[in-house]
Amino acid sequence: MTWAYRFEEEALRDIRRLDFEAQKRIIRYLDTRVAGRDDPRRFGKPLRGDKFGFWRWRVGDYRIIGQIDGDQIVVIVVRIAHRSTVYED
């Protein structure tokens, strides 16, 4: 069973703001480590506190924040940003 991923509108805006190399690395990571595996939780880390229910995946200095929808076998990417600002509301 493989997973799929989709971007929320804010995440699409986030990734478009990044330079081309960072975009390429993030998409490659999502293709190989998230969508290409049986369980995307293996490479991610659950968030706590006010971000409970979200997961985070690390790609260099960038973080991908998403939710795992097990009913549809989809990871919903909600935010992509540099590690210094990704957790800000």
Buried (B, 14 or more C-beta within 10 A) or exposed (E): EEBEBEBBEEBEEBBEEBEEEBBEBBEEBBEEBBBEBEEBBEBBEEBEEEBEEBBBBEBEEBBBBBEBEEEEEBBBBBBBBEEEEBBEE
